[in-house]
Amino acid sequence: MIDYTTFEKIDLRVGTILSVKDFPEAKNPAFQLQIDFGPLGTLKSSAQITDRYSSEELVNRQIVAVVNIGTRKVANFESQCLVLGATEGKDVILLTPESKLPNGQQIL
């Protein structure tokens, strides 16, 4: 268990996926995403979501991500945020806002 003060340190934000690239260098099938977080700028993320989503259906899709997790090196790529999803078997289902929100909107 974590206390509420620790949870409050997690910065969850809404962003829109601007571009998607295949990532053949990743150990597991993944995409490289460029995500617009409005006033926070554009961040990159590696996401293992190739089983459920095509690159075409991801562009312009809003997602929820942790933006203060620091960078993580994945093969030759620096992932700057963590896109959130729920797992169903091997499938990852992205967490998305119910309605369109401004990029960078904080999730409280």
N, CA, C and O atoms as a GROMACS GRO file, in nm:
protein
  432
    1MET      N    1   0.084  -0.118   0.000
    1MET     CA    2   0.000   0.000   0.000
    1MET      C    3   0.089   0.125   0.000
    1MET      O    4   0.195   0.128   0.062
    2ILE      N    5   0.042   0.227  -0.072
    2ILE     CA    6   0.109   0.357  -0.065
    2ILE      C    7   0.012   0.456   0.000
    2ILE      O    8  -0.109   0.437  -0.004
    3ASP      N    9   0.068   0.560   0.059
    3ASP     CA   10  -0.021   0.658   0.119
    3ASP      C   11  -0.064   0.759   0.013
    3ASP      O   12  -0.007   0.764  -0.096
    4TYR      N   13  -0.165   0.837   0.045
    4TYR     CA   14  -0.224   0.931  -0.050
    4TYR      C   15  -0.123   1.037  -0.095
    4TYR      O   16  -0.125   1.080  -0.210
    5THR      N   17  -0.036   1.079  -0.004
    5THR     CA   18   0.066   1.178  -0.038
    5THR      C   19   0.158   1.125  -0.149
    5THR      O   20   0.196   1.200  -0.238
    6THR      N   21   0.193   0.999  -0.142
    6THR     CA   22   0.276   0.939  -0.247
    6THR      C   23   0.200   0.934  -0.379
    6THR      O   24   0.256   0.966  -0.484
    7PHE      N   25   0.073   0.895  -0.374
    7PHE     CA   26  -0.009   0.891  -0.496
    7PHE      C   27  -0.019   1.027  -0.562
    7PHE      O   28  -0.018   1.037  -0.685
    8GLU      N   29  -0.029   1.133  -0.482
    8GLU     CA   30  -0.042   1.269  -0.536
    8GLU      C   31   0.080   1.312  -0.617
    8GLU      O   32   0.071   1.406  -0.696
    9LYS      N   33   0.192   1.245  -0.600
    9LYS     CA   34   0.314   1.278  -0.674
    9LYS      C   35   0.309   1.228  -0.818
    9LYS      O   36   0.388   1.273  -0.901
   10ILE      N   37   0.219   1.136  -0.849
   10ILE     CA   38   0.207   1.081  -0.984
   10ILE      C   39   0.133   1.183  -1.070
   10ILE      O   40   0.020   1.222  -1.038
   11ASP      N   41   0.196   1.225  -1.179
   11ASP     CA   42   0.137   1.328  -1.267
   11ASP      C   43   0.074   1.260  -1.389
   11ASP      O   44   0.144   1.224  -1.485
   12LEU      N   45  -0.057   1.242  -1.384
   12LEU     CA   46  -0.132   1.181  -1.493
   12LEU      C   47  -0.188   1.291  -1.582
   12LEU      O   48  -0.251   1.384  -1.533
   13ARG      N   49  -0.165   1.279  -1.713
   13ARG     CA   50  -0.210   1.382  -1.807
   13ARG      C   51  -0.273   1.320  -1.930
   13ARG      O   52  -0.246   1.205  -1.966
   14VAL      N   53  -0.358   1.399  -1.995
   14VAL     CA   54  -0.419   1.362  -2.123
   14VAL      C   55  -0.329   1.414  -2.234
   14VAL      O   56  -0.280   1.527  -2.227
   15GLY      N   57  -0.308   1.331  -2.334
   15GLY     CA   58  -0.230   1.373  -2.451
   15GLY      C   59  -0.290   1.315  -2.577
   15GLY      O   60  -0.369   1.220  -2.571
   16THR      N   61  -0.252   1.371  -2.691
   16THR     CA   62  -0.297   1.322  -2.821
   16THR      C   63  -0.178   1.266  -2.897
   16THR      O   64  -0.074   1.332  -2.909
   17ILE      N   65  -0.193   1.146  -2.947
   17ILE     CA   66  -0.086   1.082  -3.024
   17ILE      C   67  -0.073   1.152  -3.158
   17ILE      O   68  -0.168   1.159  -3.236
   18LEU      N   69   0.047   1.205  -3.186
   18LEU     CA   70   0.073   1.277  -3.310
   18LEU      C   71   0.127   1.185  -3.420
   18LEU      O   72   0.091   1.198  -3.536
   19SER      N   73   0.215   1.092  -3.380
   19SER     CA   74   0.273   1.002  -3.480
   19SER      C   75   0.306   0.867  -3.417
   19SER      O   76   0.326   0.856  -3.296
   20VAL      N   77   0.310   0.767  -3.502
   20VAL     CA   78   0.336   0.629  -3.460
   20VAL      C   79   0.436   0.569  -3.557
   20VAL      O   80   0.420   0.578  -3.679
   21LYS      N   81   0.541   0.507  -3.502
   21LYS     CA   82   0.640   0.439  -3.585
   21LYS      C   83   0.656   0.296  -3.535
   21LYS      O   84   0.648   0.271  -3.415
   22ASP      N   85   0.679   0.204  -3.627
   22ASP     CA   86   0.713   0.068  -3.587
   22ASP      C   87   0.846   0.072  -3.511
   22ASP      O   88   0.928   0.161  -3.534
   23PHE      N   89   0.865  -0.023  -3.421
   23PHE     CA   90   0.984  -0.026  -3.336
   23PHE      C   91   1.043  -0.167  -3.338
   23PHE      O   92   1.033  -0.240  -3.239
   24PRO      N   93   1.103  -0.207  -3.451
   24PRO     CA   94   1.154  -0.344  -3.464
   24PRO      C   95   1.270  -0.376  -3.369
   24PRO      O   96   1.296  -0.493  -3.344
   25GLU      N   97   1.339  -0.275  -3.316
   25GLU     CA   98   1.451  -0.299  -3.224
   25GLU      C   99   1.406  -0.340  -3.084
   25GLU      O  100   1.486  -0.392  -3.007
   26ALA      N  101   1.281  -0.316  -3.051
   26ALA     CA  102   1.229  -0.352  -2.918
   26ALA      C  103   1.227  -0.503  -2.900
   26ALA      O  104   1.205  -0.577  -2.996
   27LYS      N  105   1.250  -0.548  -2.777
   27LYS     CA  106   1.250  -0.691  -2.747
   27LYS      C  107   1.113  -0.753  -2.777
   27LYS      O  108   1.105  -0.862  -2.834
   28ASN      N  109   1.006  -0.683  -2.737
   28ASN     CA  110   0.869  -0.726  -2.766
   28ASN      C  111   0.808  -0.628  -2.866
   28ASN      O  112   0.845  -0.511  -2.866
   29PRO      N  113   0.715  -0.674  -2.950
   29PRO     CA  114   0.656  -0.584  -3.050
   29PRO      C  115   0.601  -0.456  -2.986
   29PRO      O  116   0.526  -0.462  -2.888
   30ALA      N  117   0.638  -0.342  -3.042
   30ALA     CA  118   0.599  -0.213  -2.984
   30ALA      C  119   0.595  -0.105  -3.092
   30ALA      O  120   0.645  -0.124  -3.203
   31PHE      N  121   0.535   0.007  -3.055
   31PHE     CA  122   0.536   0.128  -3.137
   31PHE      C  123   0.614   0.236  -3.063
   31PHE      O  124   0.623   0.235  -2.940
   32GLN      N  125   0.671   0.328  -3.140
   32GLN     CA  126   0.726   0.452  -3.086
   32GLN      C  127   0.619   0.559  -3.109
   32GLN      O  128   0.576   0.581  -3.222
   33LEU      N  129   0.577   0.624  -3.002
   33LEU     CA  130   0.472   0.725  -3.009
   33LEU      C  131   0.529   0.864  -2.981
   33LEU      O  132   0.616   0.879  -2.895
   34GLN      N  133   0.480   0.964  -3.054
   34GLN     CA  134   0.503   1.105  -3.022
   34GLN      C  135   0.368   1.157  -2.972
   34GLN      O  136   0.267   1.146  -3.042
   35ILE      N  137   0.365   1.213  -2.851
   35ILE     CA  138   0.239   1.250  -2.788
   35ILE      C  139   0.242   1.398  -2.749
   35ILE      O  140   0.337   1.444  -2.686
   36ASP      N  141   0.138   1.472  -2.787
   36ASP     CA  142   0.126   1.614  -2.756
   36ASP      C  143   0.056   1.630  -2.621
   36ASP      O  144  -0.059   1.590  -2.604
   37PHE      N  145   0.129   1.690  -2.524
   37PHE     CA  146   0.073   1.718  -2.392
   37PHE      C  147   0.051   1.868  -2.372
   37PHE      O  148   0.064   1.919  -2.260
   38GLY      N  149   0.019   1.939  -2.480
   38GLY     CA  150  -0.013   2.081  -2.471
   38GLY      C  151   0.100   2.161  -2.410
   38GLY      O  152   0.211   2.160  -2.462
   39PRO      N  153   0.075   2.232  -2.298
   39PRO     CA  154   0.176   2.318  -2.238
   39PRO      C  155   0.301   2.244  -2.191
   39PRO      O  156   0.406   2.305  -2.173
   40LEU      N  157   0.291   2.112  -2.172
   40LEU     CA  158   0.408   2.034  -2.130
   40LEU      C  159   0.497   1.998  -2.248
   40LEU      O  160   0.611   1.954  -2.228
   41GLY      N  161   0.447   2.016  -2.369
   41GLY     CA  162   0.524   1.983  -2.489
   41GLY      C  163   0.493   1.844  -2.542
   41GLY      O  164   0.394   1.781  -2.504
   42THR      N  165   0.580   1.798  -2.629
   42THR     CA  166   0.566   1.667  -2.692
   42THR      C  167   0.662   1.570  -2.625
   42THR      O  168   0.781   1.599  -2.609
   43LEU      N  169   0.610   1.454  -2.586
   43LEU     CA  170   0.692   1.350  -2.524
   43LEU      C  171   0.684   1.223  -2.608
   43LEU      O  172   0.588   1.200  -2.681
   44LYS      N  173   0.790   1.141  -2.595
   44LYS     CA  174   0.796   1.013  -2.667
   44LYS      C  175   0.767   0.898  -2.570
   44LYS      O  176   0.796   0.906  -2.451
   45SER      N  177   0.709   0.792  -2.626
   45SER     CA  178   0.684   0.673  -2.545
   45SER      C  179   0.693   0.549  -2.632
   45SER      O  180   0.656   0.550  -2.750
   46SER      N  181   0.743   0.442  -2.573
   46SER     CA  182   0.740   0.311  -2.636
   46SER      C  183   0.622   0.237  -2.576
   46SER      O  184   0.608   0.230  -2.454
   47ALA      N  185   0.537   0.181  -2.662
   47ALA     CA  186   0.416   0.115  -2.611
   47ALA      C  187   0.396  -0.020  -2.680
   47ALA      O  188   0.398  -0.030  -2.803
   48GLN      N  189   0.378  -0.123  -2.600
   48GLN     CA  190   0.355  -0.258  -2.652
   48GLN      C  191   0.205  -0.278  -2.676
   48GLN      O  192   0.138  -0.350  -2.602
   49ILE      N  193   0.156  -0.214  -2.780
   49ILE     CA  194   0.011  -0.216  -2.808
   49ILE      C  195  -0.016  -0.260  -2.952
   49ILE      O  196  -0.123  -0.232  -3.007
   50THR      N  197   0.081  -0.327  -3.014
   50THR     CA  198   0.070  -0.363  -3.156
   50THR      C  199  -0.033  -0.474  -3.181
   50THR      O  200  -0.084  -0.485  -3.293
   51ASP      N  201  -0.064  -0.555  -3.081
   51ASP     CA  202  -0.161  -0.664  -3.102
   51ASP      C  203  -0.303  -0.610  -3.122
   51ASP      O  204  -0.381  -0.666  -3.198
   52ARG      N  205  -0.335  -0.502  -3.053
   52ARG     CA  206  -0.473  -0.452  -3.056
   52ARG      C  207  -0.494  -0.333  -3.149
   52ARG      O  208  -0.603  -0.315  -3.203
   53TYR      N  209  -0.389  -0.250  -3.168
   53TYR     CA  210  -0.405  -0.126  -3.242
   53TYR      C  211  -0.313  -0.120  -3.363
   53TYR      O  212  -0.200  -0.168  -3.360
   54SER      N  213  -0.364  -0.059  -3.469
   54SER     CA  214  -0.280  -0.029  -3.585
   54SER      C  215  -0.229   0.114  -3.570
   54SER      O  216  -0.288   0.193  -3.496
   55SER      N  217  -0.122   0.146  -3.638
   55SER     CA  218  -0.068   0.283  -3.629
   55SER      C  219  -0.171   0.385  -3.678
   55SER      O  220  -0.179   0.495  -3.624
   56GLU      N  221  -0.249   0.349  -3.779
   56GLU     CA  222  -0.349   0.442  -3.834
   56GLU      C  223  -0.457   0.477  -3.733
   56GLU      O  224  -0.502   0.592  -3.728
   57GLU      N  225  -0.500   0.381  -3.653
   57GLU     CA  226  -0.606   0.411  -3.557
   57GLU      C  227  -0.556   0.479  -3.430
   57GLU      O  228  -0.636   0.526  -3.348
   58LEU      N  229  -0.424   0.485  -3.412
   58LEU     CA  230  -0.368   0.552  -3.295
   58LEU      C  231  -0.346   0.702  -3.316
   58LEU      O  232  -0.358   0.779  -3.221
   59VAL      N  233  -0.316   0.742  -3.438
   59VAL     CA  234  -0.291   0.884  -3.465
   59VAL      C  235  -0.417   0.965  -3.435
   59VAL      O  236  -0.526   0.930  -3.479
   60ASN      N  237  -0.401   1.072  -3.362
   60ASN     CA  238  -0.508   1.163  -3.316
   60ASN      C  239  -0.593   1.106  -3.203
   60ASN      O  240  -0.693   1.167  -3.165
   61ARG      N  241  -0.554   0.994  -3.148
   61ARG     CA  242  -0.628   0.935  -3.036
   61ARG      C  243  -0.575   0.996  -2.906
   61ARG      O  244  -0.455   1.010  -2.888
   62GLN      N  245  -0.666   1.031  -2.817
   62GLN     CA  246  -0.626   1.080  -2.686
   62GLN      C  247  -0.601   0.962  -2.592
   62GLN      O  248  -0.670   0.861  -2.596
   63ILE      N  249  -0.499   0.979  -2.509
   63ILE     CA  250  -0.460   0.875  -2.413
   63ILE      C  251  -0.435   0.940  -2.277
   63ILE      O  252  -0.434   1.062  -2.264
   64VAL      N  253  -0.414   0.855  -2.177
   64VAL     CA  254  -0.374   0.901  -2.044
   64VAL      C  255  -0.235   0.843  -2.018
   64VAL      O  256  -0.210   0.726  -2.045
   65ALA      N  257  -0.144   0.928  -1.966
   65ALA     CA  258  -0.007   0.883  -1.941
   65ALA      C  259   0.047   0.945  -1.813
   65ALA      O  260   0.000   1.049  -1.768
   66VAL      N  261   0.147   0.877  -1.757
   66VAL     CA  262   0.225   0.932  -1.646
   66VAL      C  263   0.339   1.010  -1.710
   66VAL      O  264   0.419   0.954  -1.785
   67VAL      N  265   0.348   1.140  -1.679
   67VAL     CA  266   0.447   1.224  -1.746
   67VAL      C  267   0.567   1.259  -1.658
   67VAL      O  268   0.661   1.322  -1.706
   68ASN      N  269   0.566   1.220  -1.531
   68ASN     CA  270   0.679   1.252  -1.444
   68ASN      C  271   0.750   1.127  -1.395
   68ASN      O  272   0.798   1.121  -1.281
   69ILE      N  273   0.757   1.027  -1.481
   69ILE     CA  274   0.818   0.900  -1.444
   69ILE      C  275   0.966   0.895  -1.480
   69ILE      O  276   1.036   0.801  -1.443
   70GLY      N  277   1.014   0.996  -1.554
   70GLY     CA  278   1.154   0.996  -1.598
   70GLY      C  279   1.169   0.919  -1.728
   70GLY      O  280   1.073   0.860  -1.778
   71THR      N  281   1.289   0.918  -1.781
   71THR     CA  282   1.313   0.848  -1.907
   71THR      C  283   1.356   0.705  -1.881
   71THR      O  284   1.418   0.672  -1.780
   72ARG      N  285   1.319   0.621  -1.976
   72ARG     CA  286   1.356   0.480  -1.971
   72ARG      C  287   1.408   0.441  -2.108
   72ARG      O  288   1.342   0.463  -2.209
   73LYS      N  289   1.526   0.384  -2.112
   73LYS     CA  290   1.588   0.342  -2.237
   73LYS      C  291   1.529   0.208  -2.280
   73LYS      O  292   1.536   0.110  -2.206
   74VAL      N  293   1.471   0.205  -2.399
   74VAL     CA  294   1.416   0.083  -2.457
   74VAL      C  295   1.488   0.064  -2.590
   74VAL      O  296   1.464   0.138  -2.685
   75ALA      N  297   1.578  -0.035  -2.595
   75ALA     CA  298   1.666  -0.054  -2.711
   75ALA      C  299   1.740   0.077  -2.738
   75ALA      O  300   1.813   0.125  -2.651
   76ASN      N  301   1.721   0.137  -2.856
   76ASN     CA  302   1.791   0.261  -2.891
   76ASN      C  303   1.701   0.384  -2.876
   76ASN      O  304   1.728   0.488  -2.938
   77PHE      N  305   1.596   0.375  -2.795
   77PHE     CA  306   1.493   0.478  -2.787
   77PHE      C  307   1.475   0.520  -2.641
   77PHE      O  308   1.476   0.435  -2.552
   78GLU      N  309   1.458   0.650  -2.617
   78GLU     CA  310   1.431   0.699  -2.482
   78GLU      C  311   1.283   0.728  -2.466
   78GLU      O  312   1.230   0.823  -2.524
   79SER      N  313   1.217   0.648  -2.386
   79SER     CA  314   1.075   0.666  -2.357
   79SER      C  315   1.064   0.767  -2.243
   79SER      O  316   1.126   0.750  -2.138
   80GLN      N  317   0.985   0.874  -2.264
   80GLN     CA  318   0.978   0.985  -2.169
   80GLN      C  319   0.851   0.988  -2.085
   80GLN      O  320   0.841   1.066  -1.990
   81CYS      N  321   0.756   0.903  -2.117
   81CYS     CA  322   0.632   0.896  -2.039
   81CYS      C  323   0.579   0.753  -2.049
   81CYS      O  324   0.623   0.675  -2.134
   82LEU      N  325   0.485   0.721  -1.963
   82LEU     CA  326   0.426   0.587  -1.960
   82LEU      C  327   0.279   0.596  -1.995
   82LEU      O  328   0.198   0.648  -1.919
   83VAL      N  329   0.244   0.544  -2.112
   83VAL     CA  330   0.105   0.539  -2.157
   83VAL      C  331   0.034   0.430  -2.077
   83VAL      O  332   0.086   0.319  -2.063
   84LEU      N  333  -0.084   0.461  -2.025
   84LEU     CA  334  -0.155   0.368  -1.937
   84LEU      C  335  -0.257   0.284  -2.013
   84LEU      O  336  -0.323   0.331  -2.106
   85GLY      N  337  -0.267   0.160  -1.970
   85GLY     CA  338  -0.365   0.069  -2.028
   85GLY      C  339  -0.394  -0.043  -1.931
   85GLY      O  340  -0.320  -0.067  -1.836
   86ALA      N  341  -0.503  -0.111  -1.957
   86ALA     CA  342  -0.541  -0.228  -1.878
   86ALA      C  343  -0.513  -0.352  -1.963
   86ALA      O  344  -0.526  -0.348  -2.085
   87THR      N  345  -0.474  -0.459  -1.898
   87THR     CA  346  -0.443  -0.581  -1.974
   87THR      C  347  -0.561  -0.677  -1.971
   87THR      O  348  -0.632  -0.692  -1.872
   88GLU      N  349  -0.577  -0.741  -2.085
   88GLU     CA  350  -0.677  -0.846  -2.102
   88GLU      C  351  -0.603  -0.959  -2.172
   88GLU      O  352  -0.593  -0.960  -2.295
   89GLY      N  353  -0.551  -1.054  -2.093
   89GLY     CA  354  -0.462  -1.154  -2.150
   89GLY      C  355  -0.333  -1.085  -2.191
   89GLY      O  356  -0.270  -1.017  -2.110
   90LYS      N  357  -0.293  -1.101  -2.318
   90LYS     CA  358  -0.174  -1.033  -2.370
   90LYS      C  359  -0.208  -0.897  -2.429
   90LYS      O  360  -0.119  -0.819  -2.461
   91ASP      N  361  -0.336  -0.869  -2.444
   91ASP     CA  362  -0.382  -0.743  -2.502
   91ASP      C  363  -0.370  -0.629  -2.402
   91ASP      O  364  -0.397  -0.647  -2.283
   92VAL      N  365  -0.330  -0.511  -2.450
   92VAL     CA  366  -0.331  -0.390  -2.369
   92VAL      C  367  -0.436  -0.297  -2.426
   92VAL      O  368  -0.432  -0.262  -2.544
   93ILE      N  369  -0.531  -0.258  -2.344
   93ILE     CA  370  -0.639  -0.168  -2.385
   93ILE      C  371  -0.610  -0.031  -2.326
   93ILE      O  372  -0.606  -0.014  -2.204
   94LEU      N  373  -0.589   0.067  -2.414
   94LEU     CA  374  -0.550   0.201  -2.371
   94LEU      C  375  -0.658   0.268  -2.285
   94LEU      O  376  -0.778   0.252  -2.310
   95LEU      N  377  -0.613   0.342  -2.184
   95LEU     CA  378  -0.704   0.425  -2.106
   95LEU      C  379  -0.719   0.557  -2.181
   95LEU      O  380  -0.621   0.622  -2.214
   96THR      N  381  -0.843   0.595  -2.206
   96THR     CA  382  -0.870   0.717  -2.282
   96THR      C  383  -0.981   0.796  -2.213
   96THR      O  384  -1.066   0.738  -2.146
   97PRO      N  385  -0.980   0.929  -2.230
   97PRO     CA  386  -1.089   1.007  -2.173
   97PRO      C  387  -1.221   0.978  -2.245
   97PRO      O  388  -1.222   0.947  -2.364
   98GLU      N  389  -1.329   0.989  -2.174
   98GLU     CA  390  -1.462   0.965  -2.231
   98GLU      C  391  -1.498   1.073  -2.334
   98GLU      O  392  -1.564   1.044  -2.434
   99SER      N  393  -1.455   1.195  -2.308
   99SER     CA  394  -1.479   1.307  -2.400
   99SER      C  395  -1.345   1.372  -2.431
   99SER      O  396  -1.248   1.357  -2.357
  100LYS      N  397  -1.341   1.446  -2.543
  100LYS     CA  398  -1.218   1.515  -2.580
  100LYS      C  399  -1.184   1.619  -2.474
  100LYS      O  400  -1.270   1.696  -2.430
  101LEU      N  401  -1.058   1.620  -2.434
  101LEU     CA  402  -1.007   1.714  -2.333
  101LEU      C  403  -0.887   1.790  -2.389
  101LEU      O  404  -0.826   1.745  -2.486
  102PRO      N  405  -0.852   1.904  -2.330
  102PRO     CA  406  -0.733   1.974  -2.375
  102PRO      C  407  -0.608   1.889  -2.349
  102PRO      O  408  -0.597   1.825  -2.245
  103ASN      N  409  -0.514   1.891  -2.443
  103ASN     CA  410  -0.388   1.822  -2.422
  103ASN      C  411  -0.318   1.883  -2.300
  103ASN      O  412  -0.312   2.005  -2.286
  104GLY      N  413  -0.267   1.797  -2.216
  104GLY     CA  414  -0.201   1.840  -2.093
  104GLY      C  415  -0.294   1.845  -1.974
  104GLY      O  416  -0.249   1.870  -1.862
  105GLN      N  417  -0.425   1.822  -1.995
  105GLN     CA  418  -0.520   1.823  -1.884
  105GLN      C  419  -0.475   1.723  -1.778
  105GLN      O  420  -0.448   1.607  -1.808
  106GLN      N  421  -0.466   1.770  -1.655
  106GLN     CA  422  -0.423   1.684  -1.547
  106GLN      C  423  -0.540   1.597  -1.500
  106GLN      O  424  -0.654   1.643  -1.491
  107ILE      N  425  -0.509   1.472  -1.472
  107ILE     CA  426  -0.607   1.378  -1.416
  107ILE      C  427  -0.591   1.382  -1.265
  107ILE      O  428  -0.482   1.358  -1.213
  108LEU      N  429  -0.698   1.412  -1.196
  108LEU     CA  430  -0.693   1.425  -1.049
  108LEU      C  431  -0.760   1.308  -0.982
  108LEU      O  432  -0.765   1.302  -0.860
   0.00000   0.00000   0.00000
